[in-house]
Amino acid sequence: DLPLDVLELPSTLAETIALQPGCMAQYAQHYASGGPPPEALVRSCQRDVHFFVRYLQSASVSLGLSGEAFDPMSATPAELRAESVALWQRYSPVTAHPSFTPFAGEAGLYTAQGPNQLAYLLCYLRVDAILHSSKPGSTGSASVRSRRDGPQRWLNPEFASRLRSQLLDKSFSGSERLASLWPLLAADSKSPGLARQPHPLPPLPSDTSVLFQRA
């Protein structure tokens, strides 16, 4: 019983590495010539800044409609649509068309599935920190070097072994997760053993600007 961003982190990490251009060129070859895939094809498979902006917009709609500032149960359809557009617009560089509704795209899917999709956004942030060793004060030149030299380091057996020991082979206590899931139990004097525990993984960086600059 672990947080979803812990359960999904290994697969998200593997997918992100596999889609990097430098990595794809090593395992995806033309069936006849044996040459690397076309650059346009490689880029089309990679998640770039536009992917994360769309993800951020959809998460904003899903979480905003579930927040305390808005009551979707008492709102009219027009009010619900207006609020969803405003939440989407918060992270949009262009103005929404009058006939636009976020529910027609991924935001509708995320809203139906619930706020659990936020866990995958956390996964992408954690993956970026793992692959690029994100640290406060990192420079743009360091980001470029990490992206250029990354495939050689990420496909290194030593890197894989270190990740396995930190993520796959690590044992997380289910009782600690239970306390995090039920904070009311932690405050209950009848359950002194269920003290609230910290998240099993290190905290995420507070500044995500480097993530978007790297795309």
C-alpha positions as CSV (number, residue, x, y, z in Angstrom):
1,D,0.0,0.0,0.0
2,L,2.2,2.8,-1.3
3,P,1.6,6.3,-2.8
4,L,0.7,6.1,-6.5
5,D,3.7,8.3,-7.4
6,V,6.0,5.7,-5.8
7,L,4.3,2.7,-7.5
8,E,4.3,4.3,-11.0
9,L,7.8,5.9,-10.8
10,P,9.8,2.9,-12.1
11,S,7.6,2.6,-15.2
12,T,7.5,6.3,-15.8
13,L,11.3,6.5,-15.5
14,A,11.7,3.6,-18.0
15,E,9.3,5.2,-20.5
16,T,11.1,8.5,-20.3
17,I,14.5,7.0,-20.8
18,A,13.3,4.9,-23.7
19,L,11.8,7.9,-25.5
20,Q,15.0,10.0,-25.3
21,P,16.5,10.5,-28.8
22,G,19.9,9.3,-27.8
23,C,18.5,6.1,-26.4
24,M,16.0,5.4,-29.2
25,A,18.9,5.5,-31.8
26,Q,20.5,2.5,-30.0
27,Y,17.5,0.2,-30.0
28,A,15.3,1.3,-32.9
29,Q,16.8,0.6,-36.3
30,H,15.4,0.5,-39.8
31,Y,14.3,-3.1,-40.7
32,A,16.2,-3.0,-44.0
33,S,19.1,-0.6,-43.7
34,G,19.8,-1.1,-40.0
35,G,20.2,2.7,-39.7
36,P,18.8,4.9,-37.0
37,P,15.2,6.1,-37.1
38,P,14.5,9.4,-38.8
39,E,15.0,12.4,-36.5
40,A,11.4,13.6,-37.1
41,L,10.1,10.2,-35.9
42,V,12.3,10.3,-32.8
43,R,11.1,13.8,-31.9
44,S,7.5,12.9,-32.4
45,C,7.8,10.2,-29.8
46,Q,9.5,12.4,-27.2
47,R,7.5,14.3,-24.6
48,D,8.4,17.9,-25.0
49,V,7.3,21.1,-23.3
50,H,4.0,21.1,-25.1
51,F,3.1,17.8,-23.6
52,F,3.8,19.0,-20.1
53,V,1.9,22.3,-20.6
54,R,-1.2,20.3,-21.8
55,Y,-0.7,18.0,-18.8
56,L,-0.5,21.0,-16.4
57,Q,-3.7,22.5,-18.0
58,S,-5.6,19.3,-17.6
59,A,-4.4,18.8,-14.0
60,S,-5.4,22.3,-13.2
61,V,-9.0,21.7,-14.4
62,S,-9.3,18.3,-12.6
63,L,-7.9,19.5,-9.3
64,G,-9.5,23.0,-9.5
65,L,-13.0,21.5,-9.9
66,S,-12.3,19.2,-6.9
67,G,-11.0,22.1,-4.7
68,E,-12.8,24.0,-1.9
69,A,-13.1,27.2,-4.0
70,F,-15.7,25.7,-6.3
71,D,-18.8,23.5,-5.7
72,P,-19.5,21.5,-8.9
73,M,-22.6,19.9,-7.4
74,S,-24.5,23.2,-7.0
75,A,-23.1,24.9,-10.2
76,T,-25.1,25.1,-13.4
77,P,-23.7,23.6,-16.6
78,A,-22.7,27.1,-17.8
79,E,-20.9,27.8,-14.5
80,L,-19.1,24.5,-14.6
81,R,-17.9,25.1,-18.1
82,A,-16.8,28.7,-17.3
83,E,-14.8,27.5,-14.3
84,S,-13.2,24.7,-16.2
85,V,-12.2,27.1,-19.0
86,A,-10.8,29.6,-16.5
87,L,-8.7,26.8,-14.8
88,W,-7.4,25.7,-18.2
89,Q,-6.7,29.3,-19.3
90,R,-4.5,29.8,-16.2
91,Y,-1.7,27.9,-18.0
92,S,-2.5,28.6,-21.6
93,P,-0.4,31.1,-23.7
94,V,-3.5,31.7,-26.0
95,T,-7.0,32.7,-25.2
96,A,-9.6,29.9,-25.3
97,H,-12.1,30.0,-28.2
98,P,-15.7,30.8,-27.1
99,S,-16.9,27.3,-28.0
100,F,-13.9,25.5,-26.3
101,T,-14.4,23.2,-23.4
102,P,-11.6,21.3,-21.6
103,F,-13.8,18.3,-21.1
104,A,-13.5,17.4,-24.7
105,G,-9.9,16.6,-24.2
106,E,-7.7,15.0,-21.6
107,A,-9.1,17.3,-18.9
108,G,-12.4,15.4,-19.2
109,L,-10.7,12.1,-18.8
110,Y,-8.7,13.3,-15.7
111,T,-11.7,14.7,-14.1
112,A,-13.6,11.4,-14.5
113,Q,-10.7,9.4,-13.2
114,G,-10.2,11.8,-10.2
115,P,-7.1,13.5,-8.7
116,N,-5.0,10.4,-8.9
117,Q,-3.7,11.6,-12.2
118,L,-1.7,14.2,-10.2
119,A,0.5,11.3,-9.1
120,Y,1.8,11.0,-12.7
121,L,2.7,14.7,-12.8
122,L,4.7,14.1,-9.6
123,C,6.3,11.1,-11.4
124,Y,7.5,13.3,-14.2
125,L,9.0,15.8,-11.8
126,R,10.8,13.0,-9.9
127,V,12.0,11.4,-13.1
128,D,13.5,14.8,-14.2
129,A,15.2,15.1,-10.8
130,I,16.7,11.6,-11.2
131,L,17.9,11.8,-14.7
132,H,19.3,15.3,-14.5
133,S,20.2,15.4,-10.9
134,S,18.2,18.6,-10.3
135,K,19.7,20.8,-7.7
136,P,18.9,24.3,-6.6
137,G,20.8,26.9,-8.6
138,S,21.4,24.6,-11.6
139,T,22.4,26.5,-14.7
140,G,21.1,26.2,-18.2
141,S,24.5,25.0,-19.4
142,A,24.4,22.2,-16.9
143,S,20.9,21.2,-18.3
144,V,22.2,21.1,-21.8
145,R,25.2,18.9,-20.8
146,S,22.9,16.6,-18.9
147,R,20.6,16.2,-22.0
148,R,23.6,15.6,-24.3
149,D,25.5,13.2,-22.2
150,G,22.5,11.6,-20.5
151,P,22.0,8.5,-22.6
152,Q,25.5,7.2,-21.9
153,R,24.9,7.6,-18.2
154,W,21.3,6.4,-18.1
155,L,22.1,3.2,-20.0
156,N,25.1,2.4,-17.8
157,P,24.7,-0.7,-15.7
158,E,25.9,1.1,-12.6
159,F,23.1,3.7,-13.0
160,A,20.5,1.0,-13.4
161,S,21.8,-0.9,-10.3
162,R,21.7,2.2,-8.2
163,L,18.1,2.9,-9.2
164,R,17.1,-0.7,-8.5
165,S,18.5,-0.5,-5.0
166,Q,16.7,2.9,-4.3
167,L,13.4,2.1,-5.9
168,L,12.7,-1.5,-6.7
169,D,14.5,-3.3,-3.9
170,K,13.7,-0.8,-1.2
171,S,11.2,-1.9,1.4
172,F,8.5,0.7,2.4
173,S,6.4,0.1,5.5
174,G,2.7,-0.4,4.8
175,S,1.8,0.9,8.3
176,E,3.5,4.2,7.6
177,R,1.5,4.6,4.4
178,L,-1.7,3.8,6.4
179,A,-1.0,6.7,8.7
180,S,-0.5,9.0,5.8
181,L,-3.7,7.9,4.2
182,W,-5.7,8.4,7.3
183,P,-4.5,11.6,9.1
184,L,-7.5,11.6,11.3
185,L,-6.4,8.3,12.8
186,A,-3.0,9.8,13.5
187,A,-4.7,12.6,15.5
188,D,-6.9,10.1,17.4
189,S,-5.7,9.5,20.9
190,K,-7.0,5.9,20.7
191,S,-4.5,5.2,17.9
192,P,-1.1,6.5,19.2
193,G,0.8,4.1,17.0
194,L,-0.5,5.6,13.8
195,A,1.6,8.8,13.9
196,R,1.7,10.6,10.6
197,Q,4.8,9.6,8.6
198,P,6.7,11.6,5.9
199,H,6.5,10.6,2.2
200,P,8.9,7.7,1.6
201,L,10.7,9.6,-1.2
202,P,12.6,12.8,-1.0
203,P,10.7,16.1,-1.5
204,L,10.2,17.4,-5.0
205,P,12.0,20.6,-6.1
206,S,9.9,23.7,-5.6
207,D,11.0,25.3,-8.8
208,T,9.8,23.6,-12.0
209,S,11.1,26.2,-14.5
210,V,14.2,24.1,-15.3
211,L,11.9,21.2,-16.3
212,F,10.3,23.4,-19.0
213,Q,13.6,25.0,-20.1
214,R,15.0,21.5,-20.7
215,A,12.4,20.5,-23.3
